[in-house]
Amino acid sequence: MDKDLDELSLIIRLGERYFDCSLSDAEEELLRDMLGRTRLSHPAIDELRALTGFRTNVGLRSSERRLKGRVRLVSGVAAACVVIFSLGLYTTVTRRASAISAPADVTTCVAYAGGKRITDQEAIIRLLGEDMREFTRDVRASKESFSEELSDVARIIDNIENEYPEI
């Protein structure tokens, strides 16, 4: 018990001096060695390990080491499953896409309107023209509506300003 207490107090003293930048190289090596091999569990030791960038499984009990190993194993298996699933999904999608996109005449213009396939170029241009006219009508209507609303807001602001004269 005294040996553990002596080891703990030495680690804490070396740690304090480490953060004061007053350790020699040999003392810093001793501190790192002690942090790596000690089986003591103390918040000061955990803090020193974290702040000095020290990582080790030495101080862990065997059950904790096994748990960490299992977590790594499960993580690795999960990552492998994700990769396999992604490859399978990619393969399925590319197969279906290649089956759907059979070689076609690249000069043929195709459009779908009302759920029907249209390949007549003049009919497609006529449909596009109708869509553009409808779009233009809607843009004009929205501009007029916006102008009306803006003039209503200006009228309301004028009424409020005239209601309360300047002091």
Protein Blocks (a to p, Z undefined) as FASTA:
>chain_A
ZZmmmmmmmmmmmmmmmmnopacfklmmmmmmmmmmpcbdcfklmmmmmmnopacfklpc
fklmmmmmmmmmmmmmmmmmmmmmmmmmmmmmmmmmmmmmgcddfkbccddeehiacfbf
klmmmmmmmmmmmmmmmmmmmmmmmmmmmmmmmmmmmmmmmmmccZZ
